[in-house]
Amino acid sequence: MNTVLVIKLIILLASLGIAGFYYGIFRQKNWQRGLVLAGIGVGIFLLGFFQVELNLLSLRILFFLVEVGSLYFLRKKQYFFAVVGGVLGGLFQPQGIIILLFLLWYLIRKWGWRQTFKAFGVAVPLGVVVLLLLSNGSPPNWLREVYRGVVNSEVWASYNAGSFLAVLDGNNISADTPLGGGVTYQLIGIIGLLVSLVYISFFYGKKPNLARLPLVYGFLSWAVFLFIPGAQGIDLLPTFCFLLLASGFWREGSFVAAVVLVGFSCLLGIGSLEVETEALERLVYLLGITNTLLFGFFVLFLYLKSGWLERKSRKYFQDYGIKLRQVITEKLVQKPFALKQADYGRVGLLLVFYLIFVFGRLGTTATPQKGIEFTSPQEGIEITFTEKVELSYLLLYDGAGTGRLKIQSLSFLNVWRDVFRVKCDDFYVLKRLPFALKGVTKLRLIPDFASGQIHEIGFLNKTGQLVQVKTIHRLMDQHQLSPADYPLFDEQERLLQAPSYFNSTYFDEIYHGRTALEFVKGDPVYETTHPPLGKDLLSLGILLLGKNPLGMRFMNALFGVILMGILFFFGREVLKTRFAAYTVMLMGILDFMPFVQSRYSTIDTMSVTFITLMVFFAFRYLRHLFSGANSLRAGILIGCFACAAAAISVKWTGVYGFAGVVALILFAKIRQLYLWGRDQEFFTKNCKWFVLKNTFFFFVKSAGLFLLVAPVIYYLTYLPFFNCEGVAPFTVESLQQVVESQKHMYSYHANLKASHPFASAWWSWPFNFKPLWLYAGEVGEWKMTIVSLGNPVIWLIALVGVFVTGYQLWRLPKLTGLHLVVISFLAQYLPWVLVSRVAFIYHFYPCLPLFYFFGTVFLEAFWRLGSRGKKLVYSCWIGAAVLLVIYYPVLSGLPVPDWYINGLRLFSKDWVF
């Protein structure tokens, strides 16, 4: 075992022994006195057996002894010894000086300033003597070693510290590394520490008593660990021990739970070895996030403990709990609010706003449409310029297909030589490539050996102007053409745009947008790993607006707007209240992921739209059943099954949502059986009717409806596919083609072993840990980027809502509508636990509508508390809207400076864009 690890674990045991002893003293129990002897014994063992000098490790023991001992003497009202301990603490840890100031503050109030300064008059010279003994007559060198130099002796230990700076990737970077605008890691740390110091002073000033001192000590030790560059994993240990002491005064379950979490994090940090591995780096990074979040909750804890605020906040949260239970329990029996004309007007205005928002800068129709595909070197061409020119850039609009094109220039020996090769393997992408050539009058463009489809070619001179082509000769027959008559040079003005997502495809558009275009043209199908309905719908936009990026994206963007409207009616159906319906819709509008996923030519938004509609119909049918009716209501079920078929026809993940629908209806029938069974006499007389008609025949009829609707819809979505493959529809061959397609899709996804740098685990999605970087480009010195992630405010509210609502639902003895939401949410989310193929954060997209429900319930309870709660809700909406504006450039591809993009990366290791 690593020696350093052994030393650290012994220090942990010794420190916990010391803290445990004083914990017992503070709680008026003295049986822990033996622990302090164990702690001292381990400390002697460290100093003797390992023969280590008084370095950073052994100083922990001395620091705990004097600081925690100082608190013990305060408890016993032996103030002089408390002063001595406080003074000595500053010799062993730099934060001891700050702690000494709070000790001084306490003693002046309890003992008087005269007695306090007399004690300091004796303790300070005593500290100087101790310092001289420890430093061998050189106090400055000692203090420099303790306060600064010791960090440099174990740099690797700071690499493995899960601090706030580790989240910013600042642990293994110099503290004075500039981050932009004169900001350094050291400056961030100083600001964080100063803010913490001011805050804890405010808290302590409310009531400077002994019970608050351990909290102050722990808080300051925590802040030093989180914010000071070079802090090591073991620097979190004082926090744990001081909080352990504080729990002797604050006997609350939540506080004890926080102490346990800090201790667990501390133990993991201490276990970090002198090894730099990817797994350890990830552990330290996650520890940094955990420790920072715990620190934030601790700040909230102190806020709630600030004197009068404690009583007021306790009453406020008690009222909130009552309102939350009220919101949850009334959802099942409450009818949806009546829609008014004003509701339609407001929803319409919101949808118009969102439509403008989504369609703004969505794409262009001004891209080259005509082109040519060379299939052999003999099909090359020779172009002649009007004069000798100097070329700087090659412009090429790449269409479909795969190939290469080589460019030849005439040498001074009158020999054609290769000067450039360009890959033509992209789909609808404008390329601007450096191409330096002087004194050119002629060039040859020759496929190598095939070129793929090219829509347009052009050349720029050093001033950025298009070079005019005079004539074109086909090498095959020496036929001469004018540029206006040749497909590669007849749309030159459309090449002058800067290459960007606006005029080029990106990410999965090379699959879904391309296949949609092939459906329109009748070409062989490229993407066959998903059912065809999504591409069928995308092709409608191409038919409407042409073969260009805007045409490919139009239908997906339209579905994104439709989804927002569905969210309003879905929220009304399930959560019943006007507040809930508008909140669910606003969450969708202000969230990042629906906006980003709706703006490029992919099929996920369509899938989510159909899944949401399917679950909407399911809940509408449940309301029908819970009202006491037993009729089939075939219209609602047909709508549900049709949407299920459509969702599955876009992506097979629609099966997850449909499984949730089946579970919901089955659950409703079991509930009916339970309610009928409570009236035993009536149930005995009607048992046969209930089992046969109300249950068995119901599922038989439902299954019949599904088999009548779903297979027909699924088959019809293959009609464009049949056209591309040259298969006649409604034949045995077409049925065989559909069956083979299902086998291929299953085999592809079941055997997919690919990896991706932006892949993420299913558990990380609700925490927004790993966004998906979709696009990167440049316009001059400015950057363009598009990244798919969630709005941190919206997702944080929803995530808190999951835990808060889940806790309340667990405690409720009766069924509510929110229990059904949980079933539907888990049905859509949990199957990803079993999926072994590569996955991304956008796979959480279908769960978002139900995810918003939890956040809405969480906010609605605040809304019902009155003006104070409404202000909080408005603040959340404003915060989400502000973040949407701030992050808009990285969601939409708007060109911005590089420093702006860098400033938006909350988590340096995972938020890469």
Salt bridges, closest charged atoms under 4 A:
ASP169 OD1 - LYS909 NZ 3.18
ASP235 OD1 - ARG60 NH2 2.47
GLU252 OE2 - LYS305 NZ 2.18
GLU281 OE2 - LYS909 NZ 2.61
GLU310 OE2 - LYS305 NZ 3.18
GLU310 OE2 - ARG314 NH2 3.18
ASP319 OD2 - LYS315 NZ 2.82
GLU330 OE2 - ARG864 NH2 2.44
ASP343 OD1 - ARG346 NH2 3.09
ASP343 OD2 - ARG578 NH2 2.92
GLU382 OE2 - LYS442 NZ 3.75
GLU382 OE1 - ARG444 NE 3.02
GLU390 OE1 - LYS462 NZ 3.90
ASP398 OD2 - LYS431 NZ 3.33
ASP418 OD2 - ARG421 NH2 3.37
ASP426 OD2 - LYS431 NZ 3.08
ASP448 OD2 - ARG404 NH2 2.87
ASP448 OD2 - ARG421 NE 3.07
ASP477 OD2 - ARG474 NH2 2.84
ASP490 OD2 - LYS370 NZ 2.84
GLU509 OE2 - ARG553 NE 2.66
GLU518 OE2 - ARG514 NE 3.28
ASP523 OD2 - LYS521 NZ 3.55
GLU527 OE1 - LYS535 NZ 2.60
GLU573 OE2 - ARG623 NE 2.59
ASP604 OD1 - LYS651 NZ 2.82
GLU681 OE2 - LYS685 NZ 3.73
GLU740 OE2 - LYS743 NZ 3.68
GLU778 OE2 - LYS783 NZ 2.95
GLU860 OE1 - LYS331 NZ 3.07
GLU860 OE2 - ARG864 NH2 3.03
ASP910 OD2 - ARG282 NH1 2.85
ASP910 OD1 - LYS770 NZ 3.71
